[in-house]
Amino acid sequence: MTKGMVCAPQPEAVEAGALALKRGGNAVDAAMTCALVQTVVDPMMCGIAGFGTMQLYLPDRNHHGYIDFHTTAPGAATETMWADQIKSQARDGFGFILHNRANECGYEAIMTPGSLKAYYEAVSEYGTFDWKDIIQPAIEHAEDGFVIRPHVDEFWSAANVMGRMSMLDKMRYTKPTREIYCDDNGQTYPVGTRVQNPGMKRTLERLRDGGAEIFYGGELGEEIAADMAANGGLLNLDDLKNYKTIRSEPLWGTYRGHKVASAQPPAGGAMIIEMLNILEHFDLGNMGHNSPDYIATVAEAMKFATIDKDNKMGDPSFDDVPINEFLDRQYAADVAARIKAGEKANVIRLDNPEESKDTTHVTVVDQYGNAVSMTHSLGMPSGVVTDGMGFMYNGCMGAFDPRPGMPHSIGPGKRRFTAMCPTIVFKGDDPYVVVGAPGGTFITMGVLQAILNVMDFDMTMLEAVAAPRITANSNTIDFSNRIPHFVTDELASRGYPIERNPFGYVFAGVHGIRIPGGNRKWDGGADPGRDGMALEV
């Protein structure tokens, strides 16, 4: 048995990861087992046809790096394909609403997926179990079906979110999708219902026996490409054959004397480090947690980092991303001085809809000092399920800017910025906080606040992820409903546009593990706004 801890938003997946540790697996075995079960029990939040980024800290292998598996735009995608369909930009700057909805639902929305390849490579290179052992728990869950949990139901039944297409409409989009997830009246099933998906089981069995290769160019890939061609999709067999994950070193920063490792572009680690660099110039602890001064300061750091992301962050394989500017400590000091002088950053948006938040996360540590933090997603699910296969495809084309000539414009083979930022804060040379989150562009903001809560307010991991949060991805500061009105009233009197969210737990679903040492080796925190848990072995 391997001692360790697994933390994720789905109890079934957490248990599967913990059982992998009990069987003697390492953190990688547990994380990938957990991830594959997540694709079965939370099938709109992640999937084998999705994307993500994974930080691997493996001292026993002398390895510390990332497997980046963002989706890539199909070769048939063009910069001008939707230029005449633009309706509005998301308020948080992540994607656009089109009149024809083609970028968020249907076959055109699908980009080349990377998740399955990344899971397989992680197991093959850094795990101790065979692939067949890693995928088997997911097959068993697919055979049994999965029970609809409250958070799944909340996501499925949400009405159109500020202009976005509802998940229910997407689930009705294709006949195979409707048959899995909707009743005879086209409605989703209630909480507690066990949903059967035999197609998912068959696909996972094929992947168990044939490995990821059959998806990326083999017989399964050929079937996928045929379905795409028959329904006007952009994805083809060559896109699948040519897909490669990207290996990268962590981006490094420091905060209060602690080293911080986060994710390279097009993920959001540069934003995390930039915001920490800015906020290091303030005595946040003395301000008081979630006081008006604290919130105004943190919100301005968020806004300045968002402006830099909007203007400078693209796919480094296609664009010259000035990463040193994001990490520059003198630049951060200058921004901090502007905030202290009372300057308010101005985030420009074309319109005001909000981004979807269809993502999940897994964090694992083990007794050998290994740590895995992985965020993975379908982006905005496409609603498309190929008949008989059971899994839903990503809808990641919705993240691109349909305007030609912009940093985030569409381009064949191009990856789009995401806020995913699996991050490790070190105490000396050892991991201290291993953290990440689902939640669209709220991810960086949620992870930032969890880090601040631990580092500046000495919270446990559970306290850190449970504390009320804000986000400022635009000029409006959005508040959890658990932040008192007397705080928001004070900020409104200072001229801040404010928006109170009806939910008490909101703005990403942060999950993390703290490693304080001593008698208490690990303490974990699963965001109470999701249904998950932290489980120690």
Phi, psi and omega in degrees: 000141175254127176281147180173193180214143178236135180222127181197168184282353183240116183303321181298320180288321177300315179299318179298319177295319179296321178295328175296321175295317179300329179277002176099007178287167177263186183299326179292314177304314182294318182294318181287326174298313177302314184298318181292324175292324175304321182296337181271315188268349177221065197285355173261344180275334181200173179179168180292345177254035181246213185203175177167194176211145190226123174264130181239114174248108190230081184298331180288343174254002184054045184227136171215112182189185182241145161254112178264125182229046173297150174294155175240145179294136179302157181299336181278354181288144179229155184297330186257007192298332181236017186299333182266007184248006188291128176253311181195167176255146177297142184301326180271007173083010184251091176091174185230155172264127178255152177298321183269359177062011187294338181276348182241350179210137177103181189293328180293338184282350189275128173255169180293119186280155181235349190301309184300317179298320181293316177303313184296316180294320179299316179295314185295323187266329190231352179274175176245347179267160169287153178305320182298325178288328181289319186275342186300317178301325177294321177298317180296321176293323178293325178293319181284338190084168180237150181268132180290118179270165182303319182291325176297314179298318179300317181291315181295322189267358181298138176288177177309125183265100176047049175102341179288152174292136182290155178295325179298317178298323177292323181289342175268358194291315178243153181300315179300325179291314179302318184295331180279314196250351184238152176277186184295339179265007179078020179252153176286159181280154182284167177306136180096347178288139175267120183264127178263138180218075184297332178297322177297317179300315181297319180295316180295325176295320177296320179289327175300316185276329185252351182074179182295338184301327183287343176277321183263065173114348178274205187295323178292319176299322179295321178292321177298312182297323179295318178295320178299313182297324182287343186235021174078019178285158178273330183293135176225180186296323179297323177301317179294315181297325187271355185291135176224142170287164179243130178261137182213157171282156174294154163279137184246139171218185174223155174211122181051038178085002180254138176287144180232126178246124179219187197268142177291158171301147013273013174280178193261015183299326180297325177294319178302310183293320178300314181294320177296320178299319179294312188286343177296342180275006181236146174272081186295320181301321180288334178292328185097135184296128178057028169285164177303319180294318179298311183296318179299320181292311181295320180297320179293321175300318177300316183293316179297319178294325178295318177300315179297319177298313182299323187266340191234343190262119175221201177275116182298345175285343183240329187238154175277094182272115183282070188299328180296333178291323177294327186265353187293120184286330177291320176300317179297321178297321178295318178296317179300320178296322178294321177295316179298330179280358177095008180288139176250124179295149181244106180268119184268130178229145177288326180199196191231022172289170187241153183281150174286162188229060191256080190208162173216178187210156173216135176234132180221138168231156177224175187293344180271004181089001178288145177218133177234130175228116185227129172251129180217159197197168164257005187071240170253107189309140184285341187084356186264127169234123176292135183307124176089351184264331171087335183264150178266146177273154173298161173237046193284347177299339179293348181275345182282158172272116182284359176277128178295151173079013180257161181302332183248026179293159179293141174202139181301131180082359187275145174257151182251146176306138167229159180276001180307130184210060174305122194229145173235126171260129184259146168249107191068234180257006185247144177302138179242314177233121177246115195213155175187180185196150159274166174136031176059217180285358171284349185302307183300323183289322177291315179296318177306310184293326176296319178297314178300320182298322178284312190282324184259340185235007173054040178277153167291171181295319179295317177299321184294320182276342182269343183297146180300142184240165171237172165212150178219073176272359178214192179287344176275137171266122178263137186240140164299147182290351178272358174276127188300151178296329180294336175284312181292327177297320179296318180292322176298322179293339177273002176095011179276128168294132182234153178219121181266121178280141181291344182270144177279330177244112189199172181069075182079166178236083192284134178228132183202168176228131175256143183238080185285342182082188181069212182293332180259094188291318180223146162225132187248156177221117173258128184305124180296345177285349174250184185258011193272196183198165168250129185233124181263142177245000000 
